[in-house]
């Protein structure tokens, strides 16, 4: 059983939370255990013991990032159960474009890109799983008949592509006004709404 699949001790959870906060600021790509351990009040030996390896720690951090992403989507669904796909996409965009979420989004982007390039190791499957997660959430906002159709699958895939494209541009430029206007126009075109 790997570290993300079993219950964690209080100390292990505390170190994972601290490592996650560190990763949100510093990323994972060039992560070295010694500076990480020093920053979070531990040692490389303890981290290796608790997470089996550096790859095990990265997998645990990616699972934590995915957990935060799914929690946001679930909370949105709970808060706005009657909103349609366009309304949900706009609410998701509001969350994604908020400055306080940039660390998580940069971490997601790094993991997503690494997962498409490195099909083995700790990154394996991350990109594919996040697509599955998001499409399932977007599907829940579509009318029942549309959910089961090829047109419905294409529609939610296009909405996801619009959200991800806007996110990439936002992270690159920081221009929330322009990317929000572009996303609104794209959603209106995709969903047949007025901008």
N, C-alpha and C positions, 0 to 999 in steps of 0.2 A: 504494500500500500504506500503510495507516495504521500508526501507531506500535505498537499492540498486536499487529499481524500479522507484524512483522519482528523479526529478532534485534536486541537492544539492545546498545549499547556498555557497557563497564563503568561509565563515568561516568553514562550515562543510567539504567542499572539502579540505581546508587547513589542518584541523585536521586529516582527513582520510589519506591524503598524508603523514603527519608526523607519524601517527600511523603505516602506511604501512612500512615506512622506519625503524621504531622501530622493527616491526615484522620481517623484513628481517634479522635483526641482532640478535634478541632475541627469535624468534619463537612465537608461539601462545599457546602452550600447558599449560604453567604455567603462562600465562599472568594475571597480576593483574591490575585492573584499576588505583589504586593509583600511583604505580611507572610509569605506562604508561603515565598517565595524567601529572605527574610532568615532565617527560622527554620531552613531546611535548608542554608544556606551557599551559596546560588546567587544568581542575579539573574533578574528577570522575562524579560529578553531571552534568557537561556540556556534557560529553561523553554519559551518560545515557539519557539525554534529547534528544540529537541529534540522537542517534542510538537505542533508546528504551530500550536497555539492553546490557549486555556484549555479549550475543549471537548475537544480532543484529550487534554489532561492528565486531564480528568475521565473520559473513556472509558478511558484507561489505568488509572486508579485503580479504576474499577468492574470492569474485567477482573481486576485484582489481587485485589479482594475476592471476586469469583466464584471465582477460582483457589483462594483459601484455603478457601472454603466447600466446593468440590468435593474438595479434598485431605482435609478432615476427613471427608467422607462416604466417600471411597475408603478411607481408613485404617480407619474403622469397619468397612467391609465386609471388609477384609483381616483385621482382628483377630477378627471374629465371623462367619465365613462360614456357620455353621449356625443362626444365630439367626432367629426368625420376625419377622414385621412388628411385632408388639407389643414384642418384645424390642429390635428395632432402634429403634423410636420412643422407647422409654425411654432407650436409650443416647444417641440424638441429643439428647433433652431434657437429659440430664445434662451434655452438652457445651454446649448452648445456655444453660443456666441457670447455668453456672459464671461467677463474677464477672469473671474475667480475659478473658472474651469479649464483655463489654458494648460495648466500642468498636466491634468489628466488627459486632455486631448493630444498634447504633444507625446505623452507616453503611449497613448493608443496608436498614434500615427507611426511612431518608431516601431512598435511591436507589429503593427499591420504590415509595414514595409518589410521588416526582417522576416516575417512569416512567409511572405511571397517569394523571398529569395533563398531562405534557409529552411528547407522542408524537413530537416531533422533537428533534433535538439530541442531546447526549451521553447522555441518560437513556433514549432510545428503545429499547424492546424489553427493557430490563433485567428488569422484573417478569415478563413472559411467559417469558423464558428461564430465570429462576430457578424458576418453576413447573415448566417442562419438566425441568430438571435434577433437582429434588427428586422429582418423580413417577417419573422413571426409576430413581433410587436406591431409592425405596420399593418399586417394582415388583419389584426384584431379590430382595426378601425374601419375596415371596409364592410359594406353590406354583405350579408351571408352568401347571396348568390354570386357576387363578384369574387369573393374569397376563393371559391372553388374553380374559377375559370382561368384560362391562359391569359386573358385580358387583365384580370385582377393581379396575377403574378407579374405581368409586365408593368402594370401601373405602380405597384409598390416597389418594384425594382428601380423604376425611373425616379420615384420619389427619394429612395435611398441614395441613388447616384447624385441627385441634386443636392441633398444634404451633405454628402461626403465631398462633392466638388466645392460647395460653398465653404465647408470647413477647411479644406486644404488652402483655398485662397485666403481665408481669414487668418489662418495660422501664418501664412507667408507674408501677408501685408499688414495685418491688424486693422484693416479698413472694414469695420462692422457695418457702416452705413451703406456702402456700395454692395457688399456681399449680401446684406439683408434685402436690399432692393432687387438684386439679381435673383435671389432665391424666391422672393415673392412672385416675380415675373415668371420664373420657370414653373413654379407650382401652379400658377394660374393657367399657363399653357398646357401643362400635363393633366390637370384636373378639370379643365373647362370652366374655370371661374374667372371673374373679373379681378384684375390686379388692384 
